[in-house]
């Protein structure tokens, strides 16, 4: 019994640091991007590649560091009960222009497979609301991403 308690206590710093990762804006962003990529239940190669490219471009990382951030985002998303833990970090850490840019990145992930699914649309809408991005900015970012995506299909409830 005593050994189990000691084992539990030894694991606490690791658990605490994992929770602190959610306060890292890079992990929060990665988790939200992963979440929107997985929203339709099908993770396509094009989406995964765009997800990793967005992380690499946004944070100037490659190799193991990129893989670690992608994995941290996936893990954080899988452990999350809502989006607020991530959006609150981004709202505190990003200025309004950076928040708009982040919504644009989410749309890039959505359109990476050339299709807009209603669940993806809903997630971007919710994230935009939570981080304080106005409707017209969200719609404009979606239109831009759709125009740049080859063969994009699907419509948004915003139109």
Protein Blocks (a to p, Z undefined) as FASTA:
>chain_A
ZZmmmmmmmmmmmmmmmmmmmmpmklmmmmmmmmmmmmnopacfklmmmmmmmmmmmnop
ghjlmmmmmmmmmmmmmmpcbfklmmmmmmmmpcfklmmmmmmmmmmmmmmnopacfklm
mmmmmmmmmnopafklmmmmmmmmmmmpghiacddfkZZ
